[in-house]
Amino acid sequence: MGGRKSLAETRPEVVELAHKLRKPTRSGKQRSLHEISAELAARGFVAEKTGQDHWHKIKKARQRLVLCRLMVDIMRTVHDLLDGSRKARLI
């Protein structure tokens, strides 16, 4: 069966380090997932496409929202114009 390989298959050193970081410390406190991700990033393990794709999707979503609102306004205007012309014909 196809599909994308897991992180354990492609970068086992990252998974191993994450497991080590997740284990409780000597004081018995377990690190949060946020702390673990910050530590991994500090050691250079970051995603290749982080950031830019996320903002690109948001930008596209905002553009779609603006276009949808514009289309609704245009449709309302056309509807009002057609409705007004029908009334004018009836009078």
Secondary structure as UniProt FT lines:
FT   HELIX           7..10
FT   HELIX           12..22
FT   TURN            26..27
FT   HELIX           33..42
FT   TURN            43..44
FT   TURN            48..51
FT   HELIX           52..90
//
